[in-house]
Amino acid sequence: MSDTATAEGGATTNGRLSHRQILTVLSGLMLGMFLAALDQTIVSSAMKTIADELHGQSLQAWATTAYLITATLSTPLYGKLSDLFGRKPMYLTAISLFLAGSLASAMAGSMYELAAFRAFQGLGAGGLMSLALAIITDITSPRERSRYQGYFMAVFGVSSVAGPVVGGFFAGLDSFAGLTGWRWVFMVNVPIALAALVVVSKVLNLPHTRVDQKVDFLGAGALTLGLVPLLLVAEQGREWGWGSPASLAMYLVGALGVVLFILQERRMGDAALLPLRLFGNGVFRVSTLVTVIQGIGMFGAMMSLPLYLQIVKGATPTQAGLQMLPLTLGIMVASLGSGRIIARTGRYKGFAVAGLGLMAAAVYSFSMIGVDTALGVVMAIAFVLGLGLGSTMQTLTLAATNDVSPRDIGVATSSVTFFRQIGGTAGTAVFLSILFSTVGDRIAAAVRSAMASPAYTAALAQHPEFARQLAGGGLDVNDTSFLSKLDPVLARPILEGFSSSMSTVFLIGGAVLTVGFALVWLLREKPLSDKSAMEQRAEQEAGELALAG
């Protein structure tokens, strides 16, 4: 292939796109990323209503787990396939699969069907985020990349607020335009996906040189064998029991799969799904390790905060989404601001260090909030957490991809996304387990303390049914809807118990992020190139042709 490529609109470049061309491509990528990011939050806020409608409340976790498994497993596969066959066909495939999965999910007649359709939807979701980052890495130089990645972070932030609001709105409707309200939680993806297909088909015309390598199907199979059991136990372990025979079997099968995967990747060398040589690069290795730790702390905090707002503060899912606006604002301010400074100075390590520090400080601060903490204080801490997130996420991705071969951009980018998802899954599972394993004892302790109050005993006497339920240990902490109707005096110890357990979760999350803060200092700051991966590949190919000639 010649080093001169034709970009969108017929403009001829030497692998470099103008700012206007980059923004045009970015518009399609942001639509795809918005699809993936919005779907995670919009479904979670409506899932309880969906499960009630489909008579499968006990099965609702499987709809989430199925999506998570396929989205996580397909992420590295998209990265490798896009390096082999090109970004555009794989990105269009991801959008199409997501669109088909959304339509099918909207028509589900049972929770089993919904879980199957969500799994299909996850096959598309795995490529939406990782390929968007790979494409922006292709067309922008490391020095200017963080400016554009800031837009992605803004999309991520907006979706984290819009999801619960839109999901709560549709879940609360009996019907809309002839369909049951909750079905629009999935149907809303359709116009966005169609727009993304049109825009990406039109504007994403990037040069690609096919690499003659075998697809590592055995590696993909071994990865599936390793991850599916571990993801299953991460999501279901609290129900099964972490030391139950089912969980122990999952650990054993997962460990075997991981060992087989490592052996297969070593055997495949450069053609591996996740080439092990990437981890020989110190910058990539540290960036990936910190990304996993950040994922654990980030998802743990972002899972716990909406629970605090809804359970302890009594907010609806819609209200909780709006109360998360400061977090979104912090993400947008930090990501866009840091992107501009990195583009101007070429220095990025300081933002990774400061970001992890702010995240750790914010999550530690959350461990000190309680039932009576003013909402303004909670929102201020959320803003600081957003500043940390916005400073760190794009910077770690930038560091990881700045120092790899331009031919490995797809697999390197998808690897970072993949390990962040693994960290997030582990963090969510562990923190939810800590929360629900401690909350019963905390509530019991708070009730015993409240029994000494005449006001509490008087209120208990006026609600004999609740008193009998309490005496029989019949409080179901998995369903907290009764708190909104309960006498505030009787509800107070329960809220204190939840708040105490959430403080423990945040305290552990802060400790995890502190480890990440210590490790990120080990990140070596390498000079940022002024050439995009596309330009570097063009120069590399031109050099190879010159040598061959």
C-alpha positions in Angstrom: 0.0 0.0 0.0 1.2 3.5 -0.8 2.0 5.8 2.1 -0.5 8.2 0.6 -4.0 7.4 1.6 -7.4 8.8 0.7 -9.4 10.0 3.6 -13.0 11.1 3.9 -14.3 13.5 1.4 -11.6 12.5 -1.0 -8.9 14.6 0.7 -5.4 13.1 0.1 -3.2 13.0 3.1 0.0 11.2 4.2 -1.9 9.4 6.9 -2.8 12.7 8.7 -6.4 13.9 8.9 -7.4 17.5 9.5 -9.2 18.6 12.7 -12.4 18.8 10.8 -12.0 15.3 9.4 -11.2 13.9 12.8 -14.4 15.5 14.3 -16.4 14.0 11.5 -15.1 10.5 12.3 -15.5 11.3 16.0 -19.3 11.9 15.5 -19.8 8.3 14.4 -17.6 6.9 17.2 -19.4 8.9 19.9 -22.7 7.6 18.8 -21.4 4.0 19.1 -19.9 4.7 22.5 -23.0 6.4 23.7 -25.0 3.3 22.8 -22.8 1.0 24.9 -22.4 3.4 27.9 -26.2 4.4 28.0 -27.3 0.8 27.8 -25.5 -0.2 31.0 -27.2 2.4 33.1 -30.6 2.6 31.4 -31.2 -1.1 31.9 -30.0 -1.3 35.5 -32.5 1.4 36.6 -35.4 -0.4 34.9 -34.4 -4.1 35.6 -36.6 -4.5 38.7 -39.7 -3.3 36.7 -38.8 -5.6 33.7 -38.3 -8.6 36.0 -41.7 -7.9 37.6 -43.4 -7.7 34.2 -41.8 -10.9 33.0 -42.4 -12.7 36.3 -38.8 -13.5 36.9 -37.5 -11.4 39.8 -35.2 -14.2 40.9 -33.7 -14.5 37.4 -33.0 -10.8 36.8 -29.3 -11.2 37.6 -28.8 -13.5 34.7 -29.9 -10.9 32.2 -27.1 -8.7 33.5 -24.6 -11.5 33.7 -25.2 -12.8 30.2 -24.6 -9.3 28.7 -21.5 -8.8 30.9 -20.0 -12.2 29.9 -20.3 -11.7 26.1 -19.3 -8.0 26.2 -16.2 -8.8 28.2 -15.2 -11.9 26.1 -15.7 -10.2 22.8 -13.6 -7.1 23.6 -10.1 -8.6 23.0 -11.4 -10.5 19.9 -12.6 -7.2 18.3 -9.2 -5.7 18.9 -7.4 -8.5 17.2 -9.9 -8.9 14.3 -9.8 -5.2 13.6 -6.0 -5.3 13.4 -6.3 -8.1 10.9 -9.4 -7.0 8.8 -9.8 -3.3 9.4 -11.6 -1.1 11.9 -14.6 -0.1 9.8 -16.0 -3.6 9.0 -15.6 -4.7 12.6 -17.2 -1.5 14.0 -20.1 -1.8 11.7 -20.5 -5.4 12.8 -20.5 -4.4 16.4 -23.2 -1.8 15.9 -25.3 -4.2 13.8 -25.1 -7.0 16.5 -26.0 -4.4 19.2 -29.0 -3.2 17.1 -30.3 -6.7 16.5 -29.8 -7.6 20.2 -31.7 -4.4 21.3 -34.6 -5.2 19.0 -34.8 -8.8 20.2 -34.6 -7.7 23.9 -37.5 -5.3 23.4 -39.6 -8.2 22.2 -38.6 -10.7 25.0 -41.5 -12.6 26.5 -39.6 -14.1 29.5 -36.5 -13.5 31.6 -34.9 -16.5 29.9 -35.4 -15.0 26.5 -34.2 -11.6 27.8 -31.0 -13.2 29.1 -30.4 -14.8 25.7 -31.0 -11.6 23.8 -28.9 -9.6 26.2 -26.1 -12.0 25.6 -26.4 -11.4 21.8 -26.5 -7.6 22.5 -23.3 -8.0 24.5 -21.5 -9.4 21.5 -21.9 -6.0 19.9 -21.2 -4.0 23.0 -17.8 -5.5 23.3 -16.6 -3.7 20.2 -18.3 -0.4 20.6 -16.1 1.1 23.2 -12.8 -0.6 22.5 -12.9 0.0 18.7 -13.9 3.6 19.2 -10.7 4.1 21.2 -8.6 2.1 18.7 -9.9 4.3 15.8 -9.2 7.6 17.5 -5.7 6.2 18.3 -5.3 5.4 14.6 -6.2 8.9 13.4 -4.7 11.1 16.0 -1.1 11.5 17.4 -0.6 10.6 21.1 0.1 14.3 21.8 -3.3 15.5 20.5 -5.3 12.3 21.3 -6.3 13.3 24.8 -8.2 16.3 23.4 -10.4 14.0 21.5 -10.6 11.3 24.1 -12.1 14.0 26.4 -15.2 13.9 24.2 -15.5 10.2 24.9 -15.3 10.8 28.6 -18.0 13.4 28.3 -20.2 10.8 26.5 -19.5 8.4 29.3 -20.4 11.0 31.9 -23.6 12.1 30.2 -24.8 8.5 29.8 -24.2 7.8 33.5 -26.8 10.5 34.3 -29.1 10.1 31.3 -29.4 6.3 31.7 -31.1 6.2 35.1 -33.3 9.2 34.2 -34.5 7.7 30.9 -34.7 4.2 32.3 -36.8 5.3 35.2 -39.1 7.3 32.9 -39.8 4.4 30.6 -40.1 1.9 33.4 -42.7 4.1 35.0 -44.9 4.2 31.9 -47.6 1.6 31.4 -47.3 2.0 27.6 -45.8 4.3 25.0 -46.6 4.4 21.3 -48.3 1.0 21.5 -45.5 -0.8 23.4 -45.2 -1.5 27.1 -43.1 1.2 28.7 -40.1 -0.9 29.7 -39.6 -2.2 26.2 -38.6 1.3 25.2 -35.5 0.9 27.4 -34.2 -1.2 24.5 -36.1 0.4 21.6 -34.4 3.8 22.4 -31.2 2.2 21.1 -32.6 1.6 17.6 -32.6 5.2 16.2 -29.1 5.8 17.8 -27.7 2.6 16.3 -29.2 3.4 12.9 -27.7 6.9 13.0 -24.4 5.4 14.0 -24.5 2.9 11.1 -25.2 5.7 8.6 -22.5 8.1 9.9 -19.8 5.4 10.3 -20.5 3.9 6.8 -20.1 7.4 5.3 -17.2 8.9 7.2 -15.0 6.0 8.5 -12.9 5.5 5.4 -9.5 4.8 6.7 -6.6 2.9 4.9 -5.9 -0.6 6.1 -3.2 -3.1 5.2 -4.3 -6.7 5.9 -2.0 -8.7 8.2 -1.7 -12.3 7.1 -2.1 -14.1 10.5 -4.4 -16.9 11.7 -7.2 -15.9 14.0 -6.4 -17.3 17.4 -9.7 -19.3 17.9 -8.1 -21.7 20.4 -7.0 -18.7 22.4 -10.5 -17.3 22.3 -11.9 -20.7 23.5 -9.4 -20.9 26.3 -10.2 -17.3 27.4 -13.9 -18.2 27.4 -13.2 -21.3 29.5 -11.2 -19.1 31.9 -13.5 -16.1 32.2 -17.0 -17.4 32.0 -16.8 -19.4 35.3 -15.0 -16.5 37.0 -17.6 -14.0 35.8 -20.4 -16.3 36.8 -19.1 -16.7 40.3 -18.4 -12.9 40.5 -22.0 -12.2 39.7 -23.7 -15.2 41.4 -21.3 -15.9 44.3 -23.3 -14.0 46.8 -26.3 -16.1 46.1 -24.4 -19.4 45.9 -22.0 -18.7 48.7 -18.4 -17.9 48.0 -17.2 -21.3 49.4 -20.1 -23.4 48.0 -19.3 -26.5 45.8 -20.7 -24.5 42.8 -18.3 -21.6 43.5 -15.3 -23.9 44.1 -16.0 -25.7 40.8 -16.1 -22.3 39.0 -12.8 -21.3 40.5 -11.2 -24.6 39.4 -12.5 -24.5 35.8 -11.6 -20.8 35.5 -8.1 -21.3 36.8 -7.6 -24.2 34.3 -8.9 -21.9 31.5 -6.5 -19.1 32.4 -3.5 -21.5 32.4 -4.5 -22.9 29.0 -5.0 -19.4 27.7 -1.5 -18.3 28.7 0.1 -21.4 27.2 -1.8 -20.9 24.0 -0.9 -17.2 23.8 2.8 -18.1 24.3 2.5 -20.6 21.5 0.8 -18.2 19.0 3.4 -15.4 19.5 2.5 -12.3 17.4 -0.8 -13.9 16.2 -2.1 -14.3 19.8 -5.4 -12.8 20.8 -3.6 -10.9 23.6 0.2 -11.0 22.7 2.2 -11.6 25.8 5.0 -9.5 24.5 2.9 -6.5 25.2 3.4 -7.1 28.9 7.1 -7.1 28.4 6.7 -3.3 27.8 7.0 -1.7 31.2 4.7 1.3 30.4 2.0 -1.0 29.1 2.4 -3.4 32.1 2.1 -0.6 34.7 -0.7 1.2 32.9 -2.7 -2.1 32.6 -2.2 -3.0 36.3 -3.3 0.4 37.5 -6.2 0.3 35.1 -7.4 -3.0 36.7 -7.1 -1.4 40.2 -8.8 1.8 39.1 -11.6 -0.3 37.6 -12.2 -2.1 40.9 -12.3 1.2 42.9 -14.2 3.1 40.2 -17.0 0.6 39.6 -17.3 -0.1 43.4 -17.8 3.6 44.1 -20.1 4.2 41.2 -22.2 1.2 42.2 -22.4 2.2 45.9 -23.2 5.9 45.4 -26.6 5.4 43.6 -27.5 2.8 46.3 -26.7 5.3 49.0 -28.8 8.0 47.3 -31.8 5.6 46.7 -31.8 3.6 50.0 -30.4 6.1 52.6 -31.6 9.3 51.0 -34.8 7.9 49.6 -34.2 9.1 46.0 -36.0 7.4 43.0 -33.7 6.1 40.2 -34.5 9.2 38.2 -33.7 11.5 41.1 -30.5 9.6 41.9 -29.4 10.0 38.2 -29.9 13.7 38.4 -28.1 13.9 41.7 -25.1 12.3 40.0 -24.8 15.3 37.7 -21.8 16.7 39.7 -19.9 13.5 39.0 -20.6 14.0 35.3 -19.6 17.6 35.5 -16.3 16.7 37.2 -15.5 14.1 34.5 -16.2 16.5 31.7 -14.2 19.4 33.2 -11.2 17.2 34.0 -11.1 15.2 30.7 -11.5 18.2 28.5 -9.1 20.3 30.5 -6.4 17.7 30.9 -6.7 16.9 27.2 -5.9 20.4 26.2 -3.0 20.7 28.6 -1.5 17.4 27.5 -1.8 18.5 23.8 0.0 21.7 24.7 2.8 20.4 27.0 3.1 16.7 26.0 3.2 15.8 29.7 0.6 13.3 31.0 1.9 11.4 34.1 0.9 14.2 36.5 -2.7 13.8 35.5 -2.7 10.0 36.2 -1.1 10.6 39.6 -3.4 13.5 40.5 -6.4 11.6 39.2 -5.8 8.5 41.3 -5.1 10.7 44.3 -8.4 12.6 43.9 -10.3 9.4 43.4 -8.8 7.8 46.6 -9.5 11.0 48.6 -13.1 11.2 47.3 -13.9 7.5 48.1 -12.4 7.8 51.5 -14.6 10.9 52.0 -17.7 8.9 51.0 -16.8 6.5 53.9 -17.6 9.3 56.3 -21.0 10.3 55.1 -24.1 9.1 56.9 -27.9 9.3 57.1 -27.8 13.0 58.1 -25.1 14.2 55.7 -26.3 17.1 53.6 -26.9 16.2 49.9 -24.8 19.2 48.9 -21.8 17.6 50.7 -22.4 14.3 48.9 -22.6 16.0 45.5 -19.4 18.0 46.2 -17.5 14.8 46.9 -19.0 13.3 43.7 -17.6 16.2 41.8 -14.1 15.5 43.1 -14.5 11.8 42.2 -15.5 13.0 38.7 -12.4 15.2 38.5 -10.2 12.1 39.4 -12.0 9.9 36.9 -11.7 12.4 34.1 -8.0 12.9 34.7 -7.1 9.3 34.9 -9.1 7.1 32.5 -8.0 8.6 29.2 -4.5 9.2 30.5 -3.9 5.5 31.3 -5.2 4.5 27.9 -2.9 7.1 26.3 0.1 5.9 28.2 -0.6 2.2 27.3 -1.0 2.9 23.6 1.8 5.5 23.2 4.6 3.0 23.5 3.3 0.0 21.4 3.8 -0.8 17.7 1.3 0.9 15.4 0.3 -2.5 14.2 -0.8 -3.5 17.7 -3.0 -0.5 18.4 -6.2 -2.4 18.2 -5.2 -5.2 20.4 -3.5 -2.9 22.9 -6.5 -0.6 23.2 -8.9 -3.5 23.6 -6.6 -5.0 26.2 -6.8 -1.9 28.3 -10.6 -1.8 28.0 -10.8 -5.5 28.7 -8.8 -5.3 31.9 -10.8 -2.3 33.1 -14.0 -4.3 32.6 -12.5 -7.3 34.5 -11.5 -5.0 37.4 -14.9 -3.4 37.4 -16.7 -6.8 37.5 -14.5 -7.9 40.3 -15.0 -4.7 42.2 -18.8 -4.7 41.8 -19.0 -8.3 42.9 -16.7 -7.9 45.9 -18.2 -4.6 47.1 -21.8 -5.9 46.8 -20.8 -9.0 48.7 -19.3 -6.9 51.5 -22.4 -4.7 51.6 -25.0 -7.4 51.9 -22.9 -9.7 54.1 -22.5 -6.9 56.7 -25.7 -5.0 56.5 -27.8 -7.5 58.4 -25.6 -7.3 61.5 -25.3 -3.5 61.2 -29.1 -3.1 61.1 -29.5 -5.5 64.1 -27.0 -3.5 66.1 -28.7 -0.2 65.2 -32.2 -1.6 66.1 -30.8 -2.9 69.5 -29.5 0.6 70.1 -32.8 2.2 69.1 -34.7 0.0 71.5 -33.4 2.1 74.3 -35.3 5.1 72.8 -38.9 5.6 74.1 -39.8 7.2 70.7 -38.7 4.0 68.9 -40.5 1.6 71.3 -43.7 3.7 71.0 -43.5 3.7 67.2 -42.9 -0.1 67.3 -46.0 -0.6 69.5 -48.1 1.3 66.9 -46.9 -1.1 64.1 -47.3 -4.6 65.5 -47.0 -6.3 62.1 -43.5 -4.7 61.6 -42.6 -5.6 65.2 -43.4 -9.3 64.5 -41.5 -9.2 61.3 -38.5 -7.6 63.0 -38.6 -10.1 65.9 -38.7 -13.0 63.5 -35.7 -11.7 61.5 -38.0 -11.3 58.5 -36.5 -8.1 57.0 -35.6 -8.6 53.4 -32.7 -6.2 52.6 -32.8 -7.3 49.0 -36.0 -5.4 48.6 -35.9 -2.0 50.3 -39.1 -0.6 48.7 -40.9 -0.9 52.1 -38.7 1.9 53.6 -40.5 4.6 51.7 -43.8 3.6 53.5 -42.3 2.9 56.9 -42.6 5.2 59.9 -39.4 7.4 59.8 -38.6 6.5 63.4 -38.7 2.8 62.6 -36.8 3.3 59.4 -34.0 5.2 61.0 -32.0 2.2 62.4 -32.3 0.4 59.0 -31.0 3.4 57.2 -28.1 3.7 59.7 -27.3 0.0 59.2 -27.1 0.5 55.4 -25.1 3.7 55.8 -22.6 1.9 58.1 -22.1 -1.0 55.6 -21.7 1.4 52.7 -19.1 3.3 54.7 -17.2 0.0 55.0 -17.5 -0.5 51.2 -16.2 3.0 50.5 -13.3 2.6 53.1 -12.1 -0.6 51.3 -12.6 1.1 47.9 -10.4 4.0 49.1 -7.7 1.5 50.2 -7.8 -0.2 46.8 -7.4 3.2 45.0 -4.6 4.1 47.4 -2.7 1.1 46.1 -3.3 2.3 42.6 -2.1 5.8 43.6 1.2 4.2 44.9 1.7 2.1 41.8 1.0 4.9 39.2 4.2 6.6 40.4 6.1 3.7 38.8 4.7 4.7 35.4 7.5 6.0 33.1 6.5 9.0 31.1 7.6 8.5 27.5 7.6 11.4 25.1 4.4 11.6 23.1 4.7 11.1 19.4 3.4 13.8 17.0 2.4 11.2 14.5 -0.8 9.1 14.5 -0.7 5.3 14.3 -1.9 5.6 10.7 1.1 7.9 9.8 3.5 5.6 11.6 2.2 2.5 9.7 2.4 4.4 6.4 6.0 5.3 7.1 6.8 1.8 8.2 5.3 0.3 5.0 7.1 2.9 2.9 10.4 1.9 4.5 9.8 -1.8 4.0 9.0 -1.1 0.3 12.2 0.9 -0.1 14.2 -1.9 1.4 12.5 -4.5 -0.8 13.2 -2.3 -3.9 
